Amino acid sequence: MKEQLTKILEVAAAPNVTMQVVPFDVGAHPGLNNAFTLLEFDDPDQPPIVFVENLAGNLFLESDAELDRYREALDHLKTHALSTAKSAKWIKQIQKKFEE
């Protein structure tokens, strides 16, 4: 576990990565029921897409309405998550528990 947390912190330090932790005390939020990834590209010929993973399988969503729904969910998560600095600090605190 310690090595996994170290890897998360290493990846989070990259300039093109934003890592934020949503604390348990936030309660129910859009990220609980499934994992999703919003992919947006610099290439104007490559439209954005949402990749959704859940127990029923994987989906690729491309419609404007679907993209808007997941952008809204992502905005909600960002708003309720810890800042990037506080998220890294939180992970470091958890990491210490695995050093004992």
Backbone as a printed PyTorch tensor [residue, N CA C, xyz], in Angstrom:
tensor([[[  0.8280,  -1.1940,   0.0000],
         [  0.0000,   0.0000,   0.0000],
         [  0.8730,   1.2590,   0.0000]],

        [[  1.9430,   1.2030,   0.7830],
         [  2.8330,   2.3680,   0.8560],
         [  3.3650,   2.7270,  -0.5280]],

        [[  3.7570,   1.7040,  -1.3040],
         [  4.2920,   1.9440,  -2.6410],
         [  3.2180,   2.5020,  -3.5800]],

        [[  1.9990,   2.0310,  -3.4350],
         [  0.9080,   2.5460,  -4.2620],
         [  0.6450,   4.0170,  -3.9720]],

        [[  0.6530,   4.3770,  -2.7050],
         [  0.4430,   5.7750,  -2.3320],
         [  1.6020,   6.6480,  -2.8140]],

        [[  2.8230,   6.1110,  -2.7640],
         [  3.9770,   6.8390,  -3.2860],
         [  3.8000,   7.0940,  -4.7710]],

        [[  3.3460,   6.0900,  -5.5050],
         [  3.1360,   6.2390,  -6.9480],
         [  2.0640,   7.2890,  -7.2320]],

        [[  0.9970,   7.3040,  -6.4580],
         [ -0.0530,   8.3140,  -6.6340],
         [  0.5290,   9.7060,  -6.4580]],

        [[  1.3450,   9.8940,  -5.4350],
         [  1.9620,  11.1990,  -5.1870],
         [  2.9290,  11.5840,  -6.3060]],

        [[  3.6580,  10.6120,  -6.8340],
         [  4.5750,  10.8920,  -7.9470],
         [  3.8030,  11.3410,  -9.1850]],

        [[  2.7530,  10.6220,  -9.5200],
         [  1.9500,  10.9780, -10.6910],
         [  1.2790,  12.3270, -10.4760]],

        [[  0.7940,  12.5770,  -9.2690],
         [  0.1050,  13.8370,  -8.9630],
         [  1.0170,  15.0450,  -9.1040]],

        [[  2.3230,  14.8370,  -9.0110],
         [  3.2780,  15.9370,  -9.1310],
         [  3.4920,  16.3630, -10.5830]],

        [[  3.0240,  15.5800, -11.5270],
         [  3.1920,  15.9310, -12.9450],
         [  2.3750,  17.1810, -13.2710]],

        [[  2.8740,  18.0290, -14.1570],
         [  2.1890,  19.2920, -14.4480],
         [  0.8260,  19.1290, -15.1480]],

        [[  0.6010,  17.9890, -15.7630],
         [ -0.6610,  17.7850, -16.4720],
         [ -1.6500,  16.9260, -15.6800]],

        [[ -1.4000,  16.7630, -14.3790],
         [ -2.2580,  15.9260, -13.5320],
         [ -2.7890,  16.7580, -12.3780]],

        [[ -4.0800,  16.6100, -12.1160],
         [ -4.6950,  17.2040, -10.9340],
         [ -5.2660,  16.0660, -10.0990]],

        [[ -4.7920,  15.9350,  -8.8770],
         [ -5.2500,  14.8770,  -7.9840],
         [ -5.9310,  15.5310,  -6.7840]],

        [[ -7.1730,  15.1560,  -6.5700],
         [ -7.9150,  15.6620,  -5.4170],
         [ -8.6360,  14.5010,  -4.7520]],

        [[ -8.6930,  14.5210,  -3.4290],
         [ -9.3610,  13.4920,  -2.6400],
         [-10.7240,  14.0160,  -2.2020]],

        [[-11.7430,  13.1850,  -2.3800],
         [-13.0800,  13.5120,  -1.8750],
         [-13.2190,  12.7960,  -0.5300]],

        [[-13.2570,  13.5570,   0.5620],
         [-13.3240,  12.9230,   1.8840],
         [-14.6650,  12.2220,   2.1160]],

        [[-14.6530,  11.2120,   2.9880],
         [-15.8710,  10.4670,   3.3000],
         [-16.9640,  11.3600,   3.8600]],

        [[-16.5910,  12.3930,   4.6090],
         [-17.6130,  13.2270,   5.2430],
         [-18.3980,  14.0930,   4.2540]],

        [[-18.0070,  14.0850,   2.9800],
         [-18.7950,  14.7790,   1.9490],
         [-20.1380,  14.0740,   1.7730]],

        [[-20.1570,  12.7810,   2.0530],
         [-21.3820,  12.0100,   1.8820],
         [-21.5550,  11.5620,   0.4360]],

        [[-22.7940,  11.3210,   0.0620],
         [-23.0850,  10.8310,  -1.2910],
         [-22.6470,  11.8560,  -2.3340]],

        [[-22.0400,  11.3530,  -3.3970],
         [-21.5810,  12.2290,  -4.4830],
         [-21.5920,  11.4480,  -5.7900]],

        [[-21.4720,  12.1270,  -6.9250],
         [-21.5970,  11.4630,  -8.2220],
         [-20.5350,  10.4050,  -8.5240]],

        [[-19.4660,  10.3640,  -7.7810],
         [-18.4240,   9.3870,  -8.0520],
         [-18.6020,   8.0610,  -7.3360]],

        [[-19.6340,   7.9380,  -6.5190],
         [-19.8110,   6.7160,  -5.7350],
         [-20.2900,   5.5260,  -6.5560]],

        [[-21.1830,   5.7400,  -7.4820],
         [-21.8200,   4.6230,  -8.1720],
         [-20.9960,   4.0220,  -9.2970]],

        [[-20.0960,   4.7790,  -9.8590],
         [-19.2650,   4.2570, -10.9350],
         [-18.0410,   5.1420, -11.1120]],

        [[-17.0710,   4.5890, -11.7940],
         [-15.8740,   5.3590, -12.1220],
         [-16.0210,   5.8770, -13.5460]],

        [[-15.6160,   7.1090, -13.7400],
         [-15.6830,   7.6570, -15.0940],
         [-14.4710,   8.5280, -15.3690]],

        [[-14.1370,   8.6200, -16.6450],
         [-13.0330,   9.4380, -17.0960],
         [-13.5210,  10.3160, -18.2270]],

        [[-13.3740,  11.6120, -18.0740],
         [-13.7150,  12.5620, -19.1380],
         [-12.4340,  12.8400, -19.9080]],

        [[-12.4440,  12.4930, -21.1830],
         [-11.2720,  12.6950, -22.0340],
         [-11.5480,  13.8340, -22.9960]],

        [[-10.7370,  14.8830, -22.8880],
         [-10.8360,  16.0240, -23.7850],
         [ -9.4600,  16.2260, -24.4110]],

        [[ -9.4400,  16.5380, -25.7000],
         [ -8.1960,  16.5610, -26.4620],
         [ -7.9310,  17.9370, -27.0530]],

        [[ -6.6490,  18.2340, -27.2750],
         [ -6.2650,  19.4880, -27.9280],
         [ -6.6210,  19.4800, -29.4090]],

        [[ -6.6450,  18.3120, -29.9990],
         [ -6.9450,  18.1580, -31.4200],
         [ -8.4280,  18.4140, -31.6760]],

        [[ -8.7790,  19.4610, -32.4350],
         [-10.1920,  19.7630, -32.6830],
         [-10.9150,  18.6670, -33.4710]],

        [[-10.1710,  17.8010, -34.1420],
         [-10.7830,  16.6950, -34.8790],
         [-11.1150,  15.5080, -33.9820]],

        [[-10.6360,  15.5570, -32.7420],
         [-10.9080,  14.4790, -31.7810],
         [-11.9230,  14.9890, -30.7550]],

        [[-13.1710,  14.5740, -30.8760],
         [-14.1880,  15.0740, -29.9430],
         [-14.0020,  14.4860, -28.5370]],

        [[-14.5180,  15.1700, -27.5330],
         [-14.4290,  14.6440, -26.1680],
         [-15.2630,  13.3730, -26.0370]],

        [[-14.9350,  12.5910, -25.0220],
         [-15.6450,  11.3380, -24.7760],
         [-15.5930,  11.0440, -23.2810]],

        [[-16.6010,  10.3640, -22.7860],
         [-16.6180,   9.9130, -21.3970],
         [-16.5390,   8.3910, -21.4090]],

        [[-15.6080,   7.8600, -20.6330],
         [-15.4820,   6.4130, -20.4510],
         [-16.0220,   6.0990, -19.0700]],

        [[-17.0350,   5.2220, -19.0040],
         [-17.6880,   4.8780, -17.7460],
         [-17.4530,   3.3990, -17.4500]],

        [[-17.0260,   3.1280, -16.2170],
         [-16.8370,   1.7480, -15.7610],
         [-17.8250,   1.4660, -14.6430]],

        [[-18.5500,   0.3560, -14.7380],
         [-19.4360,  -0.0540, -13.6440],
         [-19.6120,  -1.5610, -13.6770]],

        [[-20.4130,  -2.0940, -12.7780],
         [-20.5790,  -3.5380, -12.6780],
         [-21.2490,  -4.1330, -13.9140]],

        [[-22.0050,  -3.3400, -14.6410],
         [-22.6900,  -3.8360, -15.8370],
         [-21.7650,  -3.8610, -17.0540]],

        [[-20.6310,  -3.2050, -16.9740],
         [-19.7020,  -3.1670, -18.0980],
         [-19.1410,  -1.7800, -18.2990]],

        [[-18.5590,  -1.5590, -19.4560],
         [-17.9400,  -0.2820, -19.7860],
         [-18.7210,   0.4060, -20.8950]],

        [[-18.7680,   1.7350, -20.8250],
         [-19.4850,   2.5170, -21.8280],
         [-18.6090,   3.6530, -22.3210]],

        [[-18.7840,   4.0140, -23.5720],
         [-18.1980,   5.2180, -24.1280],
         [-19.3490,   6.1360, -24.5030]],

        [[-19.3790,   7.3380, -23.9420],
         [-20.4770,   8.2800, -24.1750],
         [-19.9560,   9.4880, -24.9340]],

        [[-20.7250,   9.9290, -25.9310],
         [-20.2380,  10.9990, -26.7960],
         [-21.2270,  12.1330, -27.0380]],

        [[-22.4900,  11.9530, -26.6880],
         [-23.4690,  13.0000, -26.9980],
         [-23.2380,  14.2300, -26.1210]],

        [[-23.6690,  15.3720, -26.6060],
         [-23.5050,  16.6200, -25.8380],
         [-24.1840,  16.5330, -24.4810]],

        [[-25.3720,  15.9470, -24.4290],
         [-26.1040,  15.8290, -23.1580],
         [-25.3450,  14.9480, -22.1700]],

        [[-24.7880,  13.8420, -22.6610],
         [-24.0170,  12.9520, -21.7850],
         [-22.7430,  13.6320, -21.2990]],

        [[-22.0490,  14.3000, -22.2010],
         [-20.8360,  15.0230, -21.8120],
         [-21.1470,  16.0950, -20.7760]],

        [[-22.2320,  16.8390, -20.9820],
         [-22.6160,  17.8800, -20.0250],
         [-22.9190,  17.2870, -18.6570]],

        [[-23.5920,  16.1380, -18.6270],
         [-23.9360,  15.4810, -17.3540],
         [-22.6680,  15.1150, -16.5920]],

        [[-21.6810,  14.5790, -17.2840],
         [-20.4460,  14.1760, -16.6090],
         [-19.5420,  15.3650, -16.2860]],

        [[-19.5910,  16.4040, -17.0850],
         [-18.8590,  17.6320, -16.7230],
         [-19.4360,  18.2220, -15.4360]],

        [[-20.7620,  18.2020, -15.3190],
         [-21.4180,  18.7010, -14.1060],
         [-21.0270,  17.8460, -12.8980]],

        [[-21.0000,  16.5350, -13.0720],
         [-20.5970,  15.6430, -11.9820],
         [-19.1470,  15.9200, -11.5820]],

        [[-18.2870,  16.1180, -12.5580],
         [-16.8870,  16.4140, -12.2840],
         [-16.7270,  17.7480, -11.5560]],

        [[-17.4850,  18.7500, -11.9690],
         [-17.4530,  20.0470, -11.2800],
         [-17.8900,  19.8920,  -9.8300]],

        [[-18.9230,  19.0790,  -9.6060],
         [-19.4080,  18.8280,  -8.2410],
         [-18.2980,  18.1740,  -7.4040]],

        [[-17.6420,  17.1800,  -7.9760],
         [-16.5640,  16.5010,  -7.2530],
         [-15.4170,  17.4510,  -6.9370]],

        [[-15.0180,  18.2620,  -7.9020],
         [-13.9340,  19.2210,  -7.6880],
         [-14.2750,  20.2000,  -6.5740]],

        [[-15.5240,  20.6420,  -6.5490],
         [-15.9720,  21.6110,  -5.5480],
         [-15.9210,  21.0340,  -4.1380]],

        [[-16.2410,  19.7550,  -3.9950],
         [-16.3220,  19.1390,  -2.6740],
         [-15.0460,  18.4030,  -2.2600]],

        [[-14.1050,  18.2990,  -3.1670],
         [-12.8510,  17.6150,  -2.8590],
         [-11.8930,  18.5480,  -2.1280]],

        [[-10.9130,  17.9290,  -1.4970],
         [ -9.8360,  18.7130,  -0.8930],
         [ -9.0210,  19.3630,  -2.0050]],

        [[ -8.3490,  20.4480,  -1.7000],
         [ -7.4470,  21.0660,  -2.6770],
         [ -6.3450,  20.0700,  -3.0250]],

        [[ -5.6060,  20.3510,  -4.0670],
         [ -4.5280,  19.4390,  -4.4510],
         [ -3.4790,  19.3370,  -3.3400]],

        [[ -3.1580,  20.4500,  -2.7150],
         [ -2.1640,  20.4400,  -1.6270],
         [ -2.6790,  19.6500,  -0.4250]],

        [[ -3.9320,  19.8900,  -0.0470],
         [ -4.5060,  19.1560,   1.0950],
         [ -4.6810,  17.6810,   0.7700]],

        [[ -4.9710,  17.3680,  -0.4930],
         [ -5.1070,  15.9650,  -0.8960],
         [ -3.7740,  15.2440,  -0.7690]],

        [[ -2.6910,  15.8780,  -1.2160],
         [ -1.3620,  15.2750,  -1.0960],
         [ -0.9960,  15.0940,   0.3770]],

        [[ -1.2970,  16.0820,   1.1900],
         [ -1.0090,  15.9930,   2.6260],
         [ -1.7900,  14.8420,   3.2490]],

        [[ -3.0460,  14.6950,   2.8580],
         [ -3.9010,  13.6240,   3.3820],
         [ -3.3100,  12.2610,   3.0140]],

        [[ -2.8830,  12.1040,   1.7610],
         [ -2.3020,  10.8350,   1.3240],
         [ -1.0120,  10.5510,   2.0850]],

        [[ -0.1990,  11.5690,   2.3260],
         [  1.0360,  11.3790,   3.0880],
         [  0.7390,  10.9240,   4.5170]],

        [[ -0.3350,  11.4480,   5.1060],
         [ -0.7180,  11.0200,   6.4560],
         [ -1.1440,   9.5520,   6.4610]],

        [[ -1.9120,   9.1620,   5.4560],
         [ -2.3370,   7.7650,   5.3450],
         [ -1.1120,   6.8780,   5.1170]],

        [[ -0.1950,   7.3490,   4.3020],
         [  1.0100,   6.5950,   3.9650],
         [  1.8310,   6.2750,   5.2270]],

        [[  1.8640,   7.2000,   6.1650],
         [  2.6240,   6.9890,   7.4040],
         [  2.1130,   5.7820,   8.1940]],

        [[  0.8300,   5.5060,   8.0760],
         [  0.2490,   4.3600,   8.8010],
         [  0.8190,   3.0380,   8.3040]],

        [[  1.3360,   3.0310,   7.0750],
         [  1.8810,   1.7960,   6.5170],
         [  3.3860,   1.6900,   6.7290]],

        [[  3.9650,   2.6780,   7.3990],
         [  5.3940,   2.6340,   7.7090],
         [  5.6380,   1.9570,   9.0490]],

        [[  4.5880,   1.8130,   9.8210],
         [  4.7370,   1.2550,  11.1900],
         [  4.9180,  -0.2350,  11.1490]]])
